[in-house]
Amino acid sequence: MTTVYLTPDQLLAATLEERDVEISLGTVRVRGLSREESVPIQQVDGAEREALIISLAMVAPPMSVEQVQAMAKVLAAGDFDKLSRAVGELSHLLEASDKETYKSV
Protein backbone atom coordinates (compact mmCIF):
# COMPACT_ATOMS: atom_id res chain seq x y z
CA MET A 1 0.00 0.00 0.00
CA THR A 2 1.41 3.36 -1.02
CA THR A 3 1.10 6.37 1.24
CA VAL A 4 -0.18 9.50 -0.49
CA TYR A 5 1.08 12.69 1.14
CA LEU A 6 -0.58 16.08 1.11
CA THR A 7 0.77 18.75 -1.17
CA PRO A 8 1.73 22.23 0.06
CA ASP A 9 -1.33 23.62 -1.74
CA GLN A 10 -3.59 21.21 0.12
CA LEU A 11 -2.05 22.18 3.45
CA LEU A 12 -2.37 25.90 2.71
CA ALA A 13 -6.04 25.42 1.78
CA ALA A 14 -6.88 23.93 5.18
CA THR A 15 -9.79 25.43 7.08
CA LEU A 16 -10.44 25.38 10.80
CA GLU A 17 -13.18 23.06 11.97
CA GLU A 18 -16.40 24.56 13.34
CA ARG A 19 -19.15 23.12 15.53
CA ASP A 20 -22.50 24.13 16.96
CA VAL A 21 -22.55 23.95 20.76
CA GLU A 22 -25.81 23.58 22.67
CA ILE A 23 -25.87 25.51 25.93
CA SER A 24 -28.82 26.11 28.25
CA LEU A 25 -29.77 29.36 26.50
CA GLY A 26 -29.60 28.01 22.94
CA THR A 27 -27.01 27.33 20.25
CA VAL A 28 -23.72 29.05 19.45
CA ARG A 29 -21.04 28.18 16.89
CA VAL A 30 -17.34 27.95 17.69
CA ARG A 31 -14.24 27.06 15.70
CA GLY A 32 -10.83 25.68 16.46
CA LEU A 33 -7.84 27.96 16.89
CA SER A 34 -4.90 28.01 14.52
CA ARG A 35 -1.34 27.52 15.70
CA GLU A 36 -0.70 31.22 15.01
CA GLU A 37 -3.54 32.12 17.38
CA SER A 38 -2.77 29.59 20.08
CA VAL A 39 0.93 30.31 20.66
CA PRO A 40 0.59 33.93 21.93
CA ILE A 41 -2.28 32.86 24.20
CA GLN A 42 0.20 30.86 26.25
CA GLN A 43 1.60 34.17 27.53
CA VAL A 44 -1.77 35.15 29.07
CA ASP A 45 -2.91 33.78 32.43
CA GLY A 46 -6.13 32.64 34.07
CA ALA A 47 -9.57 33.97 33.29
CA GLU A 48 -8.19 36.48 30.78
CA ARG A 49 -6.66 33.60 28.83
CA GLU A 50 -9.92 31.67 28.76
CA ALA A 51 -11.86 34.77 27.65
CA LEU A 52 -9.37 35.40 24.85
CA ILE A 53 -9.62 31.80 23.65
CA ILE A 54 -13.44 31.83 23.62
CA SER A 55 -13.50 35.26 21.97
CA LEU A 56 -11.25 34.11 19.12
CA ALA A 57 -13.29 30.93 18.68
CA MET A 58 -16.79 32.44 18.64
CA VAL A 59 -18.23 32.32 15.12
CA ALA A 60 -21.90 32.96 15.85
CA PRO A 61 -22.29 35.26 17.58
CA PRO A 62 -18.86 36.88 17.33
CA MET A 63 -17.83 38.26 20.72
CA SER A 64 -15.09 40.52 22.05
CA VAL A 65 -12.91 39.55 25.00
CA GLU A 66 -14.86 42.02 27.15
CA GLN A 67 -18.17 40.44 26.13
CA VAL A 68 -16.88 36.95 26.93
CA GLN A 69 -15.67 38.16 30.34
CA ALA A 70 -19.13 39.60 31.02
CA MET A 71 -20.75 36.37 29.80
CA ALA A 72 -18.57 34.36 32.19
CA LYS A 73 -20.15 36.24 35.11
CA VAL A 74 -23.71 35.22 34.17
CA LEU A 75 -23.47 31.98 32.17
CA ALA A 76 -23.71 28.67 34.00
CA ALA A 77 -20.28 27.17 34.67
CA GLY A 78 -21.19 23.99 32.81
CA ASP A 79 -22.18 25.96 29.72
CA PHE A 80 -18.89 27.86 29.73
CA ASP A 81 -17.07 24.55 30.14
CA LYS A 82 -18.91 23.15 27.09
CA LEU A 83 -17.60 26.08 25.02
CA SER A 84 -14.05 25.67 26.30
CA ARG A 85 -14.03 21.92 25.69
CA ALA A 86 -15.43 22.30 22.16
CA VAL A 87 -12.73 24.83 21.26
CA GLY A 88 -10.03 22.56 22.71
CA GLU A 89 -11.33 19.58 20.73
CA LEU A 90 -11.65 21.56 17.47
CA SER A 91 -8.13 22.93 17.95
CA HIS A 92 -6.82 19.38 18.51
CA LEU A 93 -5.30 20.52 21.80
CA LEU A 94 -7.14 18.14 24.12
CA GLU A 95 -5.82 15.08 22.29
CA ALA A 96 -2.24 16.01 23.22
CA SER A 97 -3.10 16.77 26.83
CA ASP A 98 -5.10 13.51 27.13
CA LYS A 99 -2.08 11.58 25.82
CA GLU A 100 0.22 13.29 28.32
CA THR A 101 -2.18 12.46 31.15
CA TYR A 102 -2.27 8.83 30.04
CA LYS A 103 1.55 8.65 29.89
CA SER A 104 1.84 9.90 33.47
CA VAL A 105 -0.42 7.14 34.83
Secondary structure, DSSP 8 states (H G I E B T S, - for coil): -------HHHHHT----EEEEEETTEEEEEE---HHHHHHHTTS-HHHHHHHHHHHHEEES---HHHHHHHHHHS-HHHHHHHHHHHHHHTT-HHHHHHHHHHT-
